Amino acid sequence: MTPAARKIAAEIERHGPIPFSRFMEIALYDPECGYYLAGCDPFGKEGDFYTASQLQPVFGRIAAAFVRSLRDEMGAGAEFTLVEWGAGRSEMAEAFAEFNYTAVDVGRGAPPAEFSGVVFANELFDALPVDVVRARDGRWREMRVGRKDEGFGWVEGDPIAGLDEPAEDGRWRERPVRMEETLLAMTAGLRRGFVVVIDYGYTARELARFPQGTLMAYRRHQALDEIFAQPGEQDLTAHVDWDTLLSAAGALGLDLVRFESFAQWLLRSGEQDQFAGALQSESEVEATRLRRQLTTLLVSMGETFRVAVWRKAAGKQK
Ligand SMILES: C[S@@+](CC[C@H](N)C(=O)[O-])C[C@H]1O[C@@H](n2cnc3c(N)ncnc32)[C@H](O)[C@@H]1O
């Protein structure tokens, strides 16, 4: 058993089956044995997955050009600060250096108490713990985690209320449980400016495409169904429920300015100079590398990922 598995097993021993969000919280964020905190580096070629933030310099240049346009719109001048929430390896630090950049992640970094500017998050919300429900006999029921053989397995819990989607037998889905508090923490110090969130996810209309839910494990660049295997040693992720995120942001007083596919956002951000700035290079070899990065962003991530941009007006936090 991994150290995280031992911790989870002990908790189940004490309290009985636990919510999946608790399993995910220990597996990913336990300070001693969680995947993101226990010292191994999950990102990039040697790790388990890539994010757009590793596609430097192209993603950084495009994102920086976009942030510049938001800064111009604000007319904020010297007061402008950019806080990246869920910054991981802080790979955006160089691209965002001109914006008084602060990186925040679990257990490290803190935003200024008050600031004007931008809060930026790439692939943060897909990494937040979720609960899991399954439909049976016309009702949604919580699926908890119990012990099974040497490891863990699903245990059906009580019926739950509050889901609009019809409970078609056999359907699974996730329920975000940390979304609102995370959004609140991200925006609490933002006096005036914008919130930019980039992530993969679905809207209610697209939910039909995921009858088994969207929960996945990642290890060595492979998506796996075995979400209970090796807790603490593989990534766990669920697609972002965009409708819930958009309504949580609205409830906090954020005004949605734009919600579009990542491809649309990239194309609009690059169209002013036909990507000349993003692709600027000193050699043909470098030019080829940068063109490949742009293609990966557009083709591999362009339609699965979306970008939401909200405006926060001064004094408008609920
Ligand atoms: C999939 S990684 C993305 C990292 C980086 N943004 C990138 O694009 O490479 C998710 C990151 O969000 C962080 N995270 C999760 N929950 C968080 C929270 N409540 N506050 C701040 N960071 C969080 C994780 O520790 C992890 O570094």
The ligand as a Tripos MOL2 file, in Angstrom:
@<TRIPOS>MOLECULE
LIG
   27    29     1     0     0
SMALL
NO_CHARGES

@<TRIPOS>ATOM
      1 C1         -3.2780   20.3530  -12.9800 C.3       1 LIG1
      2 S1         -2.2690   21.3580  -11.9850 S.3       1 LIG1
      3 C2         -2.0680   22.8030  -13.0040 C.3       1 LIG1
      4 C3         -0.8360   23.6170  -12.6700 C.3       1 LIG1
      5 C4         -0.5360   24.8070  -13.5830 C.3       1 LIG1
      6 N1         -1.5710   25.8050  -13.5130 N.3       1 LIG1
      7 C5         -0.3340   24.3730  -15.0130 C.2       1 LIG1
      8 O1         -1.0950   24.8100  -15.8820 O.co2     1 LIG1
      9 O2          0.6170   23.6110  -15.2660 O.co2     1 LIG1
     10 C6         -3.3640   21.9190  -10.7120 C.3       1 LIG1
     11 C7         -2.6980   22.7490   -9.6660 C.3       1 LIG1
     12 O3         -3.6900   23.3610   -8.8400 O.3       1 LIG1
     13 C8         -3.2380   23.3230   -7.5010 C.3       1 LIG1
     14 N2         -4.3890   23.4810   -6.5940 N.ar      1 LIG1
     15 C9         -5.3570   22.5930   -6.3100 C.ar      1 LIG1
     16 N3         -6.2260   23.0910   -5.4120 N.ar      1 LIG1
     17 C10        -5.8110   24.3470   -5.1220 C.ar      1 LIG1
     18 C11        -6.2960   25.3840   -4.2740 C.ar      1 LIG1
     19 N4         -7.3980   25.2080   -3.5460 N.pl3     1 LIG1
     20 N5         -5.6090   26.5380   -4.2220 N.ar      1 LIG1
     21 C12        -4.4940   26.7120   -4.9540 C.ar      1 LIG1
     22 N6         -3.9930   25.7610   -5.7960 N.ar      1 LIG1
     23 C13        -4.6410   24.5990   -5.8760 C.ar      1 LIG1
     24 C14        -2.5270   21.9880   -7.4160 C.3       1 LIG1
     25 O4         -1.6660   21.9030   -6.2910 O.3       1 LIG1
     26 C15        -1.7710   21.9680   -8.7420 C.3       1 LIG1
     27 O5         -0.5130   22.5810   -8.6730 O.3       1 LIG1
@<TRIPOS>BOND
     1     1     2 1
     2     2     3 1
     3     2    10 1
     4     3     4 1
     5     4     5 1
     6     5     6 1
     7     5     7 1
     8     7     8 2
     9     7     9 1
    10    10    11 1
    11    11    12 1
    12    11    26 1
    13    12    13 1
    14    13    14 1
    15    13    24 1
    16    14    15 ar
    17    14    23 ar
    18    15    16 ar
    19    16    17 ar
    20    17    18 ar
    21    17    23 ar
    22    18    19 1
    23    18    20 ar
    24    20    21 ar
    25    21    22 ar
    26    22    23 ar
    27    24    25 1
    28    24    26 1
    29    26    27 1
@<TRIPOS>SUBSTRUCTURE
     1 LIG1         1 GROUP 0 **** ****
